[in-house]
Amino acid sequence: PLTVYALHAIMRSLRARSGIAQTALRKGAGMGMVQEMLGHSSNAMTRRYAGFVRQSEAARQMPRFSPI
């Protein structure tokens, strides 16, 4: 049977795969807002998503600032 805990686990997995956090951070949402929106109990996971966003943004900007 589907328990409440299993349903929460499924929802967490779907949110993580949907890219909601990365999209919100790219559009300027604060980390606290994203943490609250996704229900993270600590900001560790939110910081992880923010790291992905910073890395992809750095890679996107690299040609612009590259001396080559």
mmCIF file as Biopython writes it, N, C-alpha, C and O atoms, coordinates in Angstrom:
data_model
#
loop_
_atom_site.group_PDB
_atom_site.id
_atom_site.type_symbol
_atom_site.label_atom_id
_atom_site.label_alt_id
_atom_site.label_comp_id
_atom_site.label_asym_id
_atom_site.label_entity_id
_atom_site.label_seq_id
_atom_site.pdbx_PDB_ins_code
_atom_site.Cartn_x
_atom_site.Cartn_y
_atom_site.Cartn_z
_atom_site.occupancy
_atom_site.B_iso_or_equiv
_atom_site.auth_seq_id
_atom_site.auth_asym_id
_atom_site.pdbx_PDB_model_num
ATOM 1   N N  . PRO A ? 1  ? 0.828  -1.198 0.000   1.0 0.0 1  A 1 
ATOM 2   C CA . PRO A ? 1  ? 0.000  0.000  0.000   1.0 0.0 1  A 1 
ATOM 3   C C  . PRO A ? 1  ? 0.867  1.255  0.000   1.0 0.0 1  A 1 
ATOM 4   O O  . PRO A ? 1  ? 1.992  1.247  0.501   1.0 0.0 1  A 1 
ATOM 5   N N  . LEU A ? 2  ? 0.340  2.307  -0.556  1.0 0.0 2  A 1 
ATOM 6   C CA . LEU A ? 2  ? 1.041  3.583  -0.617  1.0 0.0 2  A 1 
ATOM 7   C C  . LEU A ? 2  ? 0.863  4.320  0.696   1.0 0.0 2  A 1 
ATOM 8   O O  . LEU A ? 2  ? -0.252 4.689  1.066   1.0 0.0 2  A 1 
ATOM 9   N N  . THR A ? 3  ? 1.966  4.532  1.399   1.0 0.0 3  A 1 
ATOM 10  C CA . THR A ? 3  ? 1.925  5.241  2.671   1.0 0.0 3  A 1 
ATOM 11  C C  . THR A ? 3  ? 2.183  6.723  2.446   1.0 0.0 3  A 1 
ATOM 12  O O  . THR A ? 3  ? 2.605  7.134  1.366   1.0 0.0 3  A 1 
ATOM 13  N N  . VAL A ? 4  ? 1.929  7.504  3.455   1.0 0.0 4  A 1 
ATOM 14  C CA . VAL A ? 4  ? 2.194  8.943  3.388   1.0 0.0 4  A 1 
ATOM 15  C C  . VAL A ? 4  ? 3.691  9.179  3.172   1.0 0.0 4  A 1 
ATOM 16  O O  . VAL A ? 4  ? 4.082  10.035 2.380   1.0 0.0 4  A 1 
ATOM 17  N N  . TYR A ? 5  ? 4.528  8.412  3.885   1.0 0.0 5  A 1 
ATOM 18  C CA . TYR A ? 5  ? 5.973  8.562  3.732   1.0 0.0 5  A 1 
ATOM 19  C C  . TYR A ? 5  ? 6.406  8.259  2.299   1.0 0.0 5  A 1 
ATOM 20  O O  . TYR A ? 5  ? 7.226  8.985  1.737   1.0 0.0 5  A 1 
ATOM 21  N N  . ALA A ? 6  ? 5.867  7.196  1.705   1.0 0.0 6  A 1 
ATOM 22  C CA . ALA A ? 6  ? 6.218  6.843  0.330   1.0 0.0 6  A 1 
ATOM 23  C C  . ALA A ? 6  ? 5.777  7.932  -0.642  1.0 0.0 6  A 1 
ATOM 24  O O  . ALA A ? 6  ? 6.496  8.249  -1.590  1.0 0.0 6  A 1 
ATOM 25  N N  . LEU A ? 7  ? 4.616  8.497  -0.415  1.0 0.0 7  A 1 
ATOM 26  C CA . LEU A ? 7  ? 4.132  9.578  -1.274  1.0 0.0 7  A 1 
ATOM 27  C C  . LEU A ? 7  ? 5.047  10.793 -1.186  1.0 0.0 7  A 1 
ATOM 28  O O  . LEU A ? 7  ? 5.354  11.409 -2.206  1.0 0.0 7  A 1 
ATOM 29  N N  . HIS A ? 8  ? 5.486  11.145 0.021   1.0 0.0 8  A 1 
ATOM 30  C CA . HIS A ? 8  ? 6.417  12.267 0.193   1.0 0.0 8  A 1 
ATOM 31  C C  . HIS A ? 8  ? 7.737  11.977 -0.512  1.0 0.0 8  A 1 
ATOM 32  O O  . HIS A ? 8  ? 8.311  12.871 -1.134  1.0 0.0 8  A 1 
ATOM 33  N N  . ALA A ? 9  ? 8.224  10.754 -0.427  1.0 0.0 9  A 1 
ATOM 34  C CA . ALA A ? 9  ? 9.471  10.379 -1.094  1.0 0.0 9  A 1 
ATOM 35  C C  . ALA A ? 9  ? 9.334  10.504 -2.607  1.0 0.0 9  A 1 
ATOM 36  O O  . ALA A ? 9  ? 10.253 10.978 -3.276  1.0 0.0 9  A 1 
ATOM 37  N N  . ILE A ? 10 ? 8.203  10.086 -3.145  1.0 0.0 10 A 1 
ATOM 38  C CA . ILE A ? 10 ? 7.964  10.200 -4.584  1.0 0.0 10 A 1 
ATOM 39  C C  . ILE A ? 10 ? 7.944  11.668 -4.993  1.0 0.0 10 A 1 
ATOM 40  O O  . ILE A ? 10 ? 8.544  12.035 -6.003  1.0 0.0 10 A 1 
ATOM 41  N N  . MET A ? 11 ? 7.272  12.498 -4.233  1.0 0.0 11 A 1 
ATOM 42  C CA . MET A ? 11 ? 7.189  13.922 -4.554  1.0 0.0 11 A 1 
ATOM 43  C C  . MET A ? 11 ? 8.562  14.587 -4.493  1.0 0.0 11 A 1 
ATOM 44  O O  . MET A ? 11 ? 8.892  15.405 -5.351  1.0 0.0 11 A 1 
ATOM 45  N N  . ARG A ? 12 ? 9.367  14.241 -3.482  1.0 0.0 12 A 1 
ATOM 46  C CA . ARG A ? 12 ? 10.725 14.798 -3.389  1.0 0.0 12 A 1 
ATOM 47  C C  . ARG A ? 12 ? 11.537 14.428 -4.617  1.0 0.0 12 A 1 
ATOM 48  O O  . ARG A ? 12 ? 12.249 15.264 -5.174  1.0 0.0 12 A 1 
ATOM 49  N N  . SER A ? 13 ? 11.431 13.189 -5.034  1.0 0.0 13 A 1 
ATOM 50  C CA . SER A ? 13 ? 12.165 12.725 -6.211  1.0 0.0 13 A 1 
ATOM 51  C C  . SER A ? 13 ? 11.724 13.473 -7.462  1.0 0.0 13 A 1 
ATOM 52  O O  . SER A ? 13 ? 12.561 13.883 -8.267  1.0 0.0 13 A 1 
ATOM 53  N N  . LEU A ? 14 ? 10.436 13.649 -7.629  1.0 0.0 14 A 1 
ATOM 54  C CA . LEU A ? 14 ? 9.925  14.363 -8.802  1.0 0.0 14 A 1 
ATOM 55  C C  . LEU A ? 14 ? 10.358 15.820 -8.810  1.0 0.0 14 A 1 
ATOM 56  O O  . LEU A ? 14 ? 10.711 16.356 -9.860  1.0 0.0 14 A 1 
ATOM 57  N N  . ARG A ? 15 ? 10.334 16.466 -7.649  1.0 0.0 15 A 1 
ATOM 58  C CA . ARG A ? 15 ? 10.780 17.868 -7.581  1.0 0.0 15 A 1 
ATOM 59  C C  . ARG A ? 15 ? 12.249 17.980 -7.934  1.0 0.0 15 A 1 
ATOM 60  O O  . ARG A ? 15 ? 12.655 18.896 -8.650  1.0 0.0 15 A 1 
ATOM 61  N N  . ALA A ? 16 ? 13.052 17.043 -7.428  1.0 0.0 16 A 1 
ATOM 62  C CA . ALA A ? 16 ? 14.490 17.085 -7.697  1.0 0.0 16 A 1 
ATOM 63  C C  . ALA A ? 16 ? 14.771 16.918 -9.189  1.0 0.0 16 A 1 
ATOM 64  O O  . ALA A ? 16 ? 15.645 17.591 -9.736  1.0 0.0 16 A 1 
ATOM 65  N N  . ARG A ? 17 ? 14.045 16.034 -9.840  1.0 0.0 17 A 1 
ATOM 66  C CA . ARG A ? 17 ? 14.278 15.782 -11.261 1.0 0.0 17 A 1 
ATOM 67  C C  . ARG A ? 17 ? 13.653 16.837 -12.160 1.0 0.0 17 A 1 
ATOM 68  O O  . ARG A ? 17 ? 14.035 16.950 -13.325 1.0 0.0 17 A 1 
ATOM 69  N N  . SER A ? 18 ? 12.722 17.594 -11.661 1.0 0.0 18 A 1 
ATOM 70  C CA . SER A ? 18 ? 12.020 18.558 -12.509 1.0 0.0 18 A 1 
ATOM 71  C C  . SER A ? 18 ? 12.826 19.826 -12.778 1.0 0.0 18 A 1 
ATOM 72  O O  . SER A ? 18 ? 12.529 20.552 -13.727 1.0 0.0 18 A 1 
ATOM 73  N N  . GLY A ? 19 ? 13.834 20.103 -11.964 1.0 0.0 19 A 1 
ATOM 74  C CA . GLY A ? 19 ? 14.640 21.297 -12.177 1.0 0.0 19 A 1 
ATOM 75  C C  . GLY A ? 19 ? 14.019 22.561 -11.615 1.0 0.0 19 A 1 
ATOM 76  O O  . GLY A ? 19 ? 14.421 23.664 -11.987 1.0 0.0 19 A 1 
ATOM 77  N N  . ILE A ? 20 ? 13.052 22.423 -10.731 1.0 0.0 20 A 1 
ATOM 78  C CA . ILE A ? 20 ? 12.380 23.591 -10.163 1.0 0.0 20 A 1 
ATOM 79  C C  . ILE A ? 20 ? 13.387 24.501 -9.467  1.0 0.0 20 A 1 
ATOM 80  O O  . ILE A ? 20 ? 13.366 25.716 -9.662  1.0 0.0 20 A 1 
ATOM 81  N N  . ALA A ? 21 ? 14.262 23.920 -8.661  1.0 0.0 21 A 1 
ATOM 82  C CA . ALA A ? 21 ? 15.214 24.727 -7.895  1.0 0.0 21 A 1 
ATOM 83  C C  . ALA A ? 21 ? 16.150 25.499 -8.819  1.0 0.0 21 A 1 
ATOM 84  O O  . ALA A ? 21 ? 16.358 26.698 -8.636  1.0 0.0 21 A 1 
ATOM 85  N N  . GLN A ? 22 ? 16.712 24.814 -9.805  1.0 0.0 22 A 1 
ATOM 86  C CA . GLN A ? 22 ? 17.640 25.482 -10.708 1.0 0.0 22 A 1 
ATOM 87  C C  . GLN A ? 22 ? 16.959 26.600 -11.488 1.0 0.0 22 A 1 
ATOM 88  O O  . GLN A ? 22 ? 17.526 27.679 -11.658 1.0 0.0 22 A 1 
ATOM 89  N N  . THR A ? 23 ? 15.758 26.345 -11.956 1.0 0.0 23 A 1 
ATOM 90  C CA . THR A ? 23 ? 15.024 27.361 -12.712 1.0 0.0 23 A 1 
ATOM 91  C C  . THR A ? 23 ? 14.735 28.579 -11.838 1.0 0.0 23 A 1 
ATOM 92  O O  . THR A ? 23 ? 14.927 29.715 -12.270 1.0 0.0 23 A 1 
ATOM 93  N N  . ALA A ? 24 ? 14.279 28.345 -10.623 1.0 0.0 24 A 1 
ATOM 94  C CA . ALA A ? 24 ? 13.975 29.455 -9.716  1.0 0.0 24 A 1 
ATOM 95  C C  . ALA A ? 24 ? 15.235 30.259 -9.403  1.0 0.0 24 A 1 
ATOM 96  O O  . ALA A ? 24 ? 15.196 31.490 -9.391  1.0 0.0 24 A 1 
ATOM 97  N N  . LEU A ? 25 ? 16.350 29.575 -9.150  1.0 0.0 25 A 1 
ATOM 98  C CA . LEU A ? 25 ? 17.595 30.276 -8.844  1.0 0.0 25 A 1 
ATOM 99  C C  . LEU A ? 25 ? 18.095 31.069 -10.048 1.0 0.0 25 A 1 
ATOM 100 O O  . LEU A ? 25 ? 18.587 32.187 -9.892  1.0 0.0 25 A 1 
ATOM 101 N N  . ARG A ? 26 ? 17.973 30.502 -11.244 1.0 0.0 26 A 1 
ATOM 102 C CA . ARG A ? 26 ? 18.399 31.225 -12.454 1.0 0.0 26 A 1 
ATOM 103 C C  . ARG A ? 26 ? 17.564 32.479 -12.683 1.0 0.0 26 A 1 
ATOM 104 O O  . ARG A ? 26 ? 18.059 33.475 -13.210 1.0 0.0 26 A 1 
ATOM 105 N N  . LYS A ? 27 ? 16.304 32.425 -12.285 1.0 0.0 27 A 1 
ATOM 106 C CA . LYS A ? 27 ? 15.417 33.575 -12.488 1.0 0.0 27 A 1 
ATOM 107 C C  . LYS A ? 27 ? 15.497 34.588 -11.355 1.0 0.0 27 A 1 
ATOM 108 O O  . LYS A ? 27 ? 14.756 35.571 -11.344 1.0 0.0 27 A 1 
ATOM 109 N N  . GLY A ? 28 ? 16.401 34.350 -10.397 1.0 0.0 28 A 1 
ATOM 110 C CA . GLY A ? 28 ? 16.644 35.349 -9.367  1.0 0.0 28 A 1 
ATOM 111 C C  . GLY A ? 28 ? 16.013 35.092 -8.014  1.0 0.0 28 A 1 
ATOM 112 O O  . GLY A ? 28 ? 16.097 35.950 -7.135  1.0 0.0 28 A 1 
ATOM 113 N N  . ALA A ? 29 ? 15.388 33.950 -7.812  1.0 0.0 29 A 1 
ATOM 114 C CA . ALA A ? 29 ? 14.808 33.649 -6.495  1.0 0.0 29 A 1 
ATOM 115 C C  . ALA A ? 29 ? 15.937 33.475 -5.480  1.0 0.0 29 A 1 
ATOM 116 O O  . ALA A ? 29 ? 16.994 32.933 -5.803  1.0 0.0 29 A 1 
ATOM 117 N N  . GLY A ? 30 ? 15.712 33.924 -4.287  1.0 0.0 30 A 1 
ATOM 118 C CA . GLY A ? 30 ? 16.692 33.764 -3.228  1.0 0.0 30 A 1 
ATOM 119 C C  . GLY A ? 30 ? 16.764 32.327 -2.750  1.0 0.0 30 A 1 
ATOM 120 O O  . GLY A ? 30 ? 15.812 31.559 -2.894  1.0 0.0 30 A 1 
ATOM 121 N N  . MET A ? 31 ? 17.915 31.972 -2.175  1.0 0.0 31 A 1 
ATOM 122 C CA . MET A ? 31 ? 18.080 30.597 -1.711  1.0 0.0 31 A 1 
ATOM 123 C C  . MET A ? 31 ? 17.083 30.257 -0.613  1.0 0.0 31 A 1 
ATOM 124 O O  . MET A ? 31 ? 16.590 29.130 -0.557  1.0 0.0 31 A 1 
ATOM 125 N N  . GLY A ? 32 ? 16.781 31.203 0.254   1.0 0.0 32 A 1 
ATOM 126 C CA . GLY A ? 32 ? 15.809 30.962 1.314   1.0 0.0 32 A 1 
ATOM 127 C C  . GLY A ? 32 ? 14.428 30.668 0.763   1.0 0.0 32 A 1 
ATOM 128 O O  . GLY A ? 32 ? 13.709 29.811 1.277   1.0 0.0 32 A 1 
ATOM 129 N N  . MET A ? 33 ? 14.063 31.390 -0.292  1.0 0.0 33 A 1 
ATOM 130 C CA . MET A ? 33 ? 12.755 31.173 -0.911  1.0 0.0 33 A 1 
ATOM 131 C C  . MET A ? 33 ? 12.693 29.784 -1.546  1.0 0.0 33 A 1 
ATOM 132 O O  . MET A ? 33 ? 11.690 29.083 -1.417  1.0 0.0 33 A 1 
ATOM 133 N N  . VAL A ? 34 ? 13.763 29.391 -2.227  1.0 0.0 34 A 1 
ATOM 134 C CA . VAL A ? 34 ? 13.799 28.076 -2.859  1.0 0.0 34 A 1 
ATOM 135 C C  . VAL A ? 34 ? 13.766 26.986 -1.794  1.0 0.0 34 A 1 
ATOM 136 O O  . VAL A ? 34 ? 13.081 25.976 -1.951  1.0 0.0 34 A 1 
ATOM 137 N N  . GLN A ? 35 ? 14.506 27.196 -0.716  1.0 0.0 35 A 1 
ATOM 138 C CA . GLN A ? 35 ? 14.502 26.220 0.378   1.0 0.0 35 A 1 
ATOM 139 C C  . GLN A ? 35 ? 13.100 26.029 0.927   1.0 0.0 35 A 1 
ATOM 140 O O  . GLN A ? 35 ? 12.666 24.898 1.147   1.0 0.0 35 A 1 
ATOM 141 N N  . GLU A ? 36 ? 12.402 27.106 1.144   1.0 0.0 36 A 1 
ATOM 142 C CA . GLU A ? 36 ? 11.037 27.033 1.672   1.0 0.0 36 A 1 
ATOM 143 C C  . GLU A ? 36 ? 10.086 26.404 0.653   1.0 0.0 36 A 1 
ATOM 144 O O  . GLU A ? 36 ? 9.241  25.581 1.006   1.0 0.0 36 A 1 
ATOM 145 N N  . MET A ? 37 ? 10.229 26.794 -0.596  1.0 0.0 37 A 1 
ATOM 146 C CA . MET A ? 37 ? 9.349  26.308 -1.651  1.0 0.0 37 A 1 
ATOM 147 C C  . MET A ? 37 ? 9.455  24.791 -1.809  1.0 0.0 37 A 1 
ATOM 148 O O  . MET A ? 37 ? 8.453  24.113 -2.036  1.0 0.0 37 A 1 
ATOM 149 N N  . LEU A ? 38 ? 10.674 24.264 -1.686  1.0 0.0 38 A 1 
ATOM 150 C CA . LEU A ? 38 ? 10.876 22.831 -1.885  1.0 0.0 38 A 1 
ATOM 151 C C  . LEU A ? 38 ? 10.827 22.035 -0.594  1.0 0.0 38 A 1 
ATOM 152 O O  . LEU A ? 38 ? 10.886 20.806 -0.626  1.0 0.0 38 A 1 
ATOM 153 N N  . GLY A ? 39 ? 10.718 22.714 0.540   1.0 0.0 39 A 1 
ATOM 154 C CA . GLY A ? 39 ? 10.577 22.010 1.805   1.0 0.0 39 A 1 
ATOM 155 C C  . GLY A ? 39 ? 11.858 21.418 2.355   1.0 0.0 39 A 1 
ATOM 156 O O  . GLY A ? 39 ? 11.819 20.447 3.111   1.0 0.0 39 A 1 
ATOM 157 N N  . HIS A ? 40 ? 13.005 21.997 1.982   1.0 0.0 40 A 1 
ATOM 158 C CA . HIS A ? 40 ? 14.268 21.509 2.528   1.0 0.0 40 A 1 
ATOM 159 C C  . HIS A ? 40 ? 14.370 21.897 3.997   1.0 0.0 40 A 1 
ATOM 160 O O  . HIS A ? 40 ? 14.102 23.042 4.359   1.0 0.0 40 A 1 
ATOM 161 N N  . SER A ? 41 ? 14.755 20.951 4.840   1.0 0.0 41 A 1 
ATOM 162 C CA . SER A ? 41 ? 14.871 21.252 6.269   1.0 0.0 41 A 1 
ATOM 163 C C  . SER A ? 41 ? 16.141 22.040 6.578   1.0 0.0 41 A 1 
ATOM 164 O O  . SER A ? 41 ? 16.195 22.755 7.579   1.0 0.0 41 A 1 
ATOM 165 N N  . SER A ? 42 ? 17.152 21.918 5.738   1.0 0.0 42 A 1 
ATOM 166 C CA . SER A ? 42 ? 18.373 22.716 5.902   1.0 0.0 42 A 1 
ATOM 167 C C  . SER A ? 42 ? 18.725 23.313 4.548   1.0 0.0 42 A 1 
ATOM 168 O O  . SER A ? 42 ? 18.154 22.939 3.523   1.0 0.0 42 A 1 
ATOM 169 N N  . ASN A ? 43 ? 19.661 24.233 4.557   1.0 0.0 43 A 1 
ATOM 170 C CA . ASN A ? 43 ? 20.012 24.863 3.285   1.0 0.0 43 A 1 
ATOM 171 C C  . ASN A ? 43 ? 21.094 24.097 2.530   1.0 0.0 43 A 1 
ATOM 172 O O  . ASN A ? 43 ? 21.552 24.559 1.485   1.0 0.0 43 A 1 
ATOM 173 N N  . ALA A ? 44 ? 21.514 22.938 3.033   1.0 0.0 44 A 1 
ATOM 174 C CA . ALA A ? 44 ? 22.560 22.158 2.366   1.0 0.0 44 A 1 
ATOM 175 C C  . ALA A ? 44 ? 22.136 21.736 0.958   1.0 0.0 44 A 1 
ATOM 176 O O  . ALA A ? 44 ? 22.916 21.883 0.017   1.0 0.0 44 A 1 
ATOM 177 N N  . MET A ? 45 ? 20.947 21.228 0.799   1.0 0.0 45 A 1 
ATOM 178 C CA . MET A ? 45 ? 20.484 20.797 -0.515  1.0 0.0 45 A 1 
ATOM 179 C C  . MET A ? 45 ? 20.281 22.001 -1.430  1.0 0.0 45 A 1 
ATOM 180 O O  . MET A ? 45 ? 20.588 21.933 -2.621  1.0 0.0 45 A 1 
ATOM 181 N N  . THR A ? 46 ? 19.777 23.081 -0.895  1.0 0.0 46 A 1 
ATOM 182 C CA . THR A ? 46 ? 19.577 24.290 -1.698  1.0 0.0 46 A 1 
ATOM 183 C C  . THR A ? 46 ? 20.918 24.813 -2.194  1.0 0.0 46 A 1 
ATOM 184 O O  . THR A ? 46 ? 21.027 25.248 -3.340  1.0 0.0 46 A 1 
ATOM 185 N N  . ARG A ? 47 ? 21.935 24.776 -1.343  1.0 0.0 47 A 1 
ATOM 186 C CA . ARG A ? 47 ? 23.282 25.201 -1.754  1.0 0.0 47 A 1 
ATOM 187 C C  . ARG A ? 47 ? 23.809 24.297 -2.864  1.0 0.0 47 A 1 
ATOM 188 O O  . ARG A ? 47 ? 24.521 24.758 -3.756  1.0 0.0 47 A 1 
ATOM 189 N N  . ARG A ? 48 ? 23.468 23.029 -2.813  1.0 0.0 48 A 1 
ATOM 190 C CA . ARG A ? 48 ? 23.889 22.089 -3.859  1.0 0.0 48 A 1 
ATOM 191 C C  . ARG A ? 48 ? 23.297 22.501 -5.201  1.0 0.0 48 A 1 
ATOM 192 O O  . ARG A ? 48 ? 24.002 22.531 -6.210  1.0 0.0 48 A 1 
ATOM 193 N N  . TYR A ? 49 ? 22.008 22.817 -5.216  1.0 0.0 49 A 1 
ATOM 194 C CA . TYR A ? 49 ? 21.377 23.277 -6.454  1.0 0.0 49 A 1 
ATOM 195 C C  . TYR A ? 49 ? 22.004 24.584 -6.929  1.0 0.0 49 A 1 
ATOM 196 O O  . TYR A ? 49 ? 22.232 24.772 -8.124  1.0 0.0 49 A 1 
ATOM 197 N N  . ALA A ? 50 ? 22.278 25.479 -5.995  1.0 0.0 50 A 1 
ATOM 198 C CA . ALA A ? 50 ? 22.888 26.760 -6.356  1.0 0.0 50 A 1 
ATOM 199 C C  . ALA A ? 50 ? 24.264 26.536 -6.981  1.0 0.0 50 A 1 
ATOM 200 O O  . ALA A ? 50 ? 24.659 27.263 -7.891  1.0 0.0 50 A 1 
ATOM 201 N N  . GLY A ? 51 ? 24.989 25.533 -6.494  1.0 0.0 51 A 1 
ATOM 202 C CA . GLY A ? 51 ? 26.293 25.214 -7.077  1.0 0.0 51 A 1 
ATOM 203 C C  . GLY A ? 51 ? 26.168 24.782 -8.526  1.0 0.0 51 A 1 
ATOM 204 O O  . GLY A ? 51 ? 26.984 25.171 -9.361  1.0 0.0 51 A 1 
ATOM 205 N N  . PHE A ? 52 ? 25.153 23.980 -8.836  1.0 0.0 52 A 1 
ATOM 206 C CA . PHE A ? 52 ? 24.920 23.566 -10.219 1.0 0.0 52 A 1 
ATOM 207 C C  . PHE A ? 52 ? 24.625 24.782 -11.090 1.0 0.0 52 A 1 
ATOM 208 O O  . PHE A ? 52 ? 25.101 24.875 -12.222 1.0 0.0 52 A 1 
ATOM 209 N N  . VAL A ? 53 ? 23.851 25.698 -10.565 1.0 0.0 53 A 1 
ATOM 210 C CA . VAL A ? 53 ? 23.491 26.893 -11.330 1.0 0.0 53 A 1 
ATOM 211 C C  . VAL A ? 53 ? 24.732 27.744 -11.569 1.0 0.0 53 A 1 
ATOM 212 O O  . VAL A ? 53 ? 24.933 28.236 -12.679 1.0 0.0 53 A 1 
ATOM 213 N N  . ARG A ? 54 ? 25.568 27.927 -10.547 1.0 0.0 54 A 1 
ATOM 214 C CA . ARG A ? 54 ? 26.793 28.720 -10.708 1.0 0.0 54 A 1 
ATOM 215 C C  . ARG A ? 54 ? 27.737 28.075 -11.724 1.0 0.0 54 A 1 
ATOM 216 O O  . ARG A ? 54 ? 28.340 28.771 -12.541 1.0 0.0 54 A 1 
ATOM 217 N N  . GLN A ? 55 ? 27.865 26.750 -11.673 1.0 0.0 55 A 1 
ATOM 218 C CA . GLN A ? 55 ? 28.746 26.059 -12.614 1.0 0.0 55 A 1 
ATOM 219 C C  . GLN A ? 55 ? 28.262 26.209 -14.051 1.0 0.0 55 A 1 
ATOM 220 O O  . GLN A ? 55 ? 29.056 26.481 -14.951 1.0 0.0 55 A 1 
ATOM 221 N N  . SER A ? 56 ? 26.982 26.034 -14.264 1.0 0.0 56 A 1 
ATOM 222 C CA . SER A ? 56 ? 26.466 26.142 -15.634 1.0 0.0 56 A 1 
ATOM 223 C C  . SER A ? 56 ? 26.543 27.580 -16.130 1.0 0.0 56 A 1 
ATOM 224 O O  . SER A ? 56 ? 26.802 27.812 -17.310 1.0 0.0 56 A 1 
ATOM 225 N N  . GLU A ? 57 ? 26.324 28.540 -15.252 1.0 0.0 57 A 1 
ATOM 226 C CA . GLU A ? 57 ? 26.431 29.951 -15.640 1.0 0.0 57 A 1 
ATOM 227 C C  . GLU A ? 57 ? 27.881 30.305 -15.966 1.0 0.0 57 A 1 
ATOM 228 O O  . GLU A ? 57 ? 28.139 31.040 -16.919 1.0 0.0 57 A 1 
ATOM 229 N N  . ALA A ? 58 ? 28.829 29.785 -15.181 1.0 0.0 58 A 1 
ATOM 230 C CA . ALA A ? 58 ? 30.248 30.031 -15.459 1.0 0.0 58 A 1 
ATOM 231 C C  . ALA A ? 58 ? 30.635 29.438 -16.807 1.0 0.0 58 A 1 
ATOM 232 O O  . ALA A ? 58 ? 31.353 30.075 -17.578 1.0 0.0 58 A 1 
ATOM 233 N N  . ALA A ? 59 ? 30.171 28.232 -17.099 1.0 0.0 59 A 1 
ATOM 234 C CA . ALA A ? 59 ? 30.469 27.601 -18.380 1.0 0.0 59 A 1 
ATOM 235 C C  . ALA A ? 59 ? 29.854 28.392 -19.532 1.0 0.0 59 A 1 
ATOM 236 O O  . ALA A ? 59 ? 30.459 28.515 -20.597 1.0 0.0 59 A 1 
ATOM 237 N N  . ARG A ? 60 ? 28.663 28.922 -19.319 1.0 0.0 60 A 1 
ATOM 238 C CA . ARG A ? 60 ? 27.997 29.710 -20.357 1.0 0.0 60 A 1 
ATOM 239 C C  . ARG A ? 60 ? 28.737 31.026 -20.621 1.0 0.0 60 A 1 
ATOM 240 O O  . ARG A ? 60 ? 28.807 31.480 -21.762 1.0 0.0 60 A 1 
ATOM 241 N N  . GLN A ? 61 ? 29.281 31.630 -19.576 1.0 0.0 61 A 1 
ATOM 242 C CA . GLN A ? 61 ? 29.973 32.917 -19.693 1.0 0.0 61 A 1 
ATOM 243 C C  . GLN A ? 61 ? 31.428 32.789 -20.149 1.0 0.0 61 A 1 
ATOM 244 O O  . GLN A ? 61 ? 32.034 33.777 -20.564 1.0 0.0 61 A 1 
ATOM 245 N N  . MET A ? 62 ? 31.987 31.591 -20.076 1.0 0.0 62 A 1 
ATOM 246 C CA . MET A ? 62 ? 33.411 31.400 -20.382 1.0 0.0 62 A 1 
ATOM 247 C C  . MET A ? 62 ? 33.819 31.968 -21.737 1.0 0.0 62 A 1 
ATOM 248 O O  . MET A ? 62 ? 34.819 32.683 -21.790 1.0 0.0 62 A 1 
ATOM 249 N N  . PRO A ? 63 ? 33.116 31.702 -22.832 1.0 0.0 63 A 1 
ATOM 250 C CA . PRO A ? 63 ? 33.548 32.258 -24.129 1.0 0.0 63 A 1 
ATOM 251 C C  . PRO A ? 63 ? 33.586 33.784 -24.137 1.0 0.0 63 A 1 
ATOM 252 O O  . PRO A ? 63 ? 34.402 34.385 -24.836 1.0 0.0 63 A 1 
ATOM 253 N N  . ARG A ? 64 ? 32.734 34.387 -23.388 1.0 0.0 64 A 1 
ATOM 254 C CA . ARG A ? 64 ? 32.671 35.854 -23.342 1.0 0.0 64 A 1 
ATOM 255 C C  . ARG A ? 64 ? 33.928 36.459 -22.731 1.0 0.0 64 A 1 
ATOM 256 O O  . ARG A ? 64 ? 34.376 37.519 -23.167 1.0 0.0 64 A 1 
ATOM 257 N N  . PHE A ? 65 ? 34.502 35.802 -21.728 1.0 0.0 65 A 1 
ATOM 258 C CA . PHE A ? 65 ? 35.635 36.350 -21.000 1.0 0.0 65 A 1 
ATOM 259 C C  . PHE A ? 65 ? 36.950 35.651 -21.313 1.0 0.0 65 A 1 
ATOM 260 O O  . PHE A ? 65 ? 37.988 36.025 -20.767 1.0 0.0 65 A 1 
ATOM 261 N N  . SER A ? 66 ? 36.927 34.666 -22.161 1.0 0.0 66 A 1 
ATOM 262 C CA . SER A ? 66 ? 38.139 33.926 -22.493 1.0 0.0 66 A 1 
ATOM 263 C C  . SER A ? 66 ? 39.054 34.780 -23.366 1.0 0.0 66 A 1 
ATOM 264 O O  . SER A ? 66 ? 38.586 35.439 -24.295 1.0 0.0 66 A 1 
ATOM 265 N N  . PRO A ? 67 ? 40.354 34.775 -23.075 1.0 0.0 67 A 1 
ATOM 266 C CA . PRO A ? 67 ? 41.277 35.567 -23.883 1.0 0.0 67 A 1 
ATOM 267 C C  . PRO A ? 67 ? 41.558 34.935 -25.262 1.0 0.0 67 A 1 
ATOM 268 O O  . PRO A ? 67 ? 42.182 35.559 -26.120 1.0 0.0 67 A 1 
ATOM 269 N N  . ILE A ? 68 ? 41.105 33.734 -25.455 1.0 0.0 68 A 1 
ATOM 270 C CA . ILE A ? 68 ? 41.372 33.042 -26.723 1.0 0.0 68 A 1 
ATOM 271 C C  . ILE A ? 68 ? 40.250 33.284 -27.703 1.0 0.0 68 A 1 
ATOM 272 O O  . ILE A ? 68 ? 40.294 32.784 -28.827 1.0 0.0 68 A 1 
#
